[in-house]
């Protein structure tokens, strides 16, 4: 079974492969016939898909968000590639594992090996003095499996497998490099704040193949969830000074900068401001690089709403 990834699609080519059905819609043509309107993805890209025939036979075999096995032919619509699907089924390791199917292979991941990123995170932890190191270690160990693989966001910065871990390591190492220029700041408090500022996302983002927000994530938000995780763990340890805990709580509640951006409060001391700007820098640089990479234009991108501008690509 020769499998084809989206990046290798060529006009007119018949393909078979495994993909994620990001969206599934049952629609009507102008003649009143049913067809399936699909958005498909794998680790290499995204493509629109249409199933015109045998809709009644295949429409109940899978849902949006499922991994699927597909046969089809690559066509074109409005100068963009489009896949005409002839067969589609729910993909499972039991049925398709012998053909090379694995859900993880369909997900775009960070470039670095996750084991390498995890080792770099542990090196940052080693630089933190006790008792704060005890607090971070307890939380990291409790949620280690999720932290290693989850995205940093659903549809913002680092929305890929391992994105959360990558964001922690990048911001932690950036902070370590910069702190020598600001000897008056509490480096331990900053590094703990950076590692734990988004920890609420372990409960606010689910484990689905296409991650989305959990009910508690939508109702409470990752900032408050994260504050609660940290405070509960600190109470269980019982060795963190109260003044330090209050500052750490403030860092978590203020790390997005302002209430307009989701924070409960503005940063009100230097370490909190430091964490906010390091977090923003990594997030924004990742977003601008991603926008430039994905845009099909030559010298300038199309209008990018998050930056309120076109972006220069040369």
N, C-alpha and C positions, 0 to 999 in steps of 0.2 A: 504494500500500500504506500504509494509515493505521496507524501504530504506536502502541501504548499502553504507558505506563510504569506500574509498580506503584502509584505514588502517585495515579494517575488511575483506578484500578479502581473500578467501581461495580457493586453487586449486580445480577445479571441481565444484565450487558453482555457481548457477544461481543467478544473481543479478538484481536489478533495483534501480535506483537512479538518482540524479542530479549532473552534473559535468560541468566544463568549458572545452570547446574544445579549447585548447591552440594552436593546429596546426591541419590543415586539408589538406590532399594531395590526389589527385586522381591518382592512379598508375595502372600499368598493371602487371599481373602475367606473369610467363614464358610462359604460354599458351595463352597469349594475352587477358585474361579476366580482366575487371576493378575491382579494390577494393579500399576501402577507408582506408588510413593510417592516424591514429589519435593520438594525444597526449592529454590525458585527465587529469584533476586535480580537486581536491576539497581542503577543508581546511586541510585535513590530509595527502595528498600525490599526487603523479603523476604516471600515468601508460600509457603504449602504448596500443592503441586499433586498431583492424582491423575489417572491415566489408567486408565479402567476398560475401555475397548474397544480392539480392534486391538493389544493388547499385543505379540503375537507379531510383528506387522509392524513395530513401531517400537522395540522394546526394544534392538536391536543397532545402532541408528543413532547412538547417542551414549553417552557415559560421564559419570559424576560428575566435575565440574570443567570440563566443556566449555561453551562458549557454544552456545546453542540458539535455533532459530527455532520459535515456538509459535503455534498457534491454539487457542483455548479459550473457556470461558465462566466468568464470575466467579460463584461461589456462596458459601455460608456453612456453617460447621460449628462448633458450640459457640460461636456468636456471633463467630467470626473468619472473615474472608474466606478462601476457598479456591478455587483455580483448577482447574476440570475441563478437562483437556487432551484435545483431539481429534486434534491432529497435532503432532509434534515431530521436528525434524531437527537434526543438527549444523550450526551456522552458521559460515560462512567468508566472508572478504572477497571471495574469487573468485566465490562463488555469490550472496552477498547484499549485496555492496558497493553495487550500484546501487539498493538499497532503503534505504540509509542505515546499514548495519551496520558497526560498528567495535568491536573488543573493548574499547578504552579507554573508550568511551561507556557501557559496562555497569558500570564500576567507580566506586564512590564515591571522591571525591577531596577533598583539603583545599580550603577556600574560596578561598584566595589563589592567583593564577596562579603556576605553578611558576617561570617566568622571574623574577618579582618576588622570590620566596623565594631563588632562587639568587643574585641580585644582593645581597640582604641578607646572605647567608652570606659572599660575597666581601668585603663591607665589614667584617665581623668579622675575616676573615683579614688585612685590611690593617692592623688595629690591633695585630697580633702582630709582635714584633720578630724579626729573624733571629737565630740559625739555626732557631728553632722554626717560624717561618713557612715555611721551606723544607720542613720535614718535613710539616707539614699540607698544604701545597700539592701536594706530590708524591703524597700519598695521595688527596686529594680529586680531583685530576686523573685518577689511574689508575682510580678507581671512579665518575667523574662521572655517567655514564649511569644507573647503579644508584642512586646517592645521590639523584638528582633525582626518581625515581619510586617507589621501594620504600616499603612501609609501615614504620612504626617497630616493629611487632610483628605476629605472626600473629593473636592474639586477645586482646591486652591494650590498652595505650594507643596511640592514633594508628594503628589497623589499616586505614588507607585509603591510596589512591594519593597519594604525596607526603608521607605522614605522617612518614617518617624525616627528610626535609629540614625540614619544619615544626618538628619537635622540636629539631633542631640550631639552627635560627634562633631559636626562642623561648627556649631555655635560654641560648644565647649572648648574646642581647640582654638577658635578665634579669640575667645575670652582669655584663655591662658596666655596667648601671645601678646595680648594688649595690656594685661594687668600690670606688667612691669612698668608701664608708663604712668600708672595711677597707684602709687604705693599707699596712699591714704585709705584706699577702699579695702573692704573685707573680702578677700579673694574666695574664702571658703563659702561665704554666704552667696556670692555671685555664682560660683560653679554649681552649688546646690540649686539655686534658683533657676539656672539654665537647664539643668537636667530634669527638674521637676515642674517647670512652668506649664507644660502641656500634658502632664501625666493623666489628667482627667480623660484624655482621649482613649485610654485603654478601656473605658466604659462607655464613652460617647460614640465610638465608631464600632460597628459590628464586624463579624468575621466572614461575611458573605464574600463570594467570589468577586462581586462588584460591591465594594464597601459602601455603606450608607450610614446615616446617623441612627442610633438606637432611640427608643422612646425617651429614655432618661436623658440622653444627649440633647434631644430636641426640647424637652421640658425644663431641664435644669441648666444644661450647658457645661462644656468641658472645664471652664474656669472654676466654677463652684464645686464641681465633682472633684477636680484635682485638689482644691483646697481641703476638701473633706478627707480625701485619701491621706494627705500629708498630716493633717491634724490627728486623725485616728491612729495612724502609725506612731506618731510622736508620743501620744498619750500612752500607747501600749509599751513603748520603750522606756518612757519616764525619765530620760536623762538629758533632754534638750532644754536649755534655759528659756524661760518664758519670753524674755525680750527678743531672743533670737527667733523664736517661733512666730512672734507677732510680725517681725520684719519679713520672714519667709512667706507668711500668709499674704502680706501686702504685695510682695513681688509677684506672686501667682495671680492675685486679683487685679493687678495693674499692668501686667506684661504686654497687653495689646495697646496700651498707651492712653486711651480715653474711652469714656462711656459710649461715644459714637461708634467706636470700633469694637465694642463688646466688653471692655474692661469695666469692672465695678467702680474703679476709682483711678485717678491720675497717679503716676509714679511720684512719690513724695520724699525720696532720699536717693543719694547717688547710686547705690547698688541697684535699686529698682529701675532707675533710668538706664543704667548700663545694660541690664538684662533686656529691657524693652528694645533698645536700639540694636543690640546684637541679633535678637530674634527677628526684628524687622529687616535688617540688612540681608541676612541669609534668605529669608522668605522672598523679598523683592528681587534680589539678584537671580534666584532660581526662576521666578515668574518671568522676568524679562528675557532670560536666555531661552526659556521654553517657548515663549511667544515668538521670538525671532526664528527659532529652529522650525517651528510648525508652519509659519507663514509661507505661502507659495510665491510671493512677489520677489523681485530681484534686489532693488536698492532700499526700499522702504516697505515696512509691513503695512497692512491695512490698519484702520483705526483700532486701537486697543483701549477698551473702556477702563480697565483698571489703572492705566497710565495716562488716560485722557489725551492720547496723542498717537500719531504714527511713530514707529520706531525705526531708527537707522540701522541697516543690516551690514554695511560694508566695513 
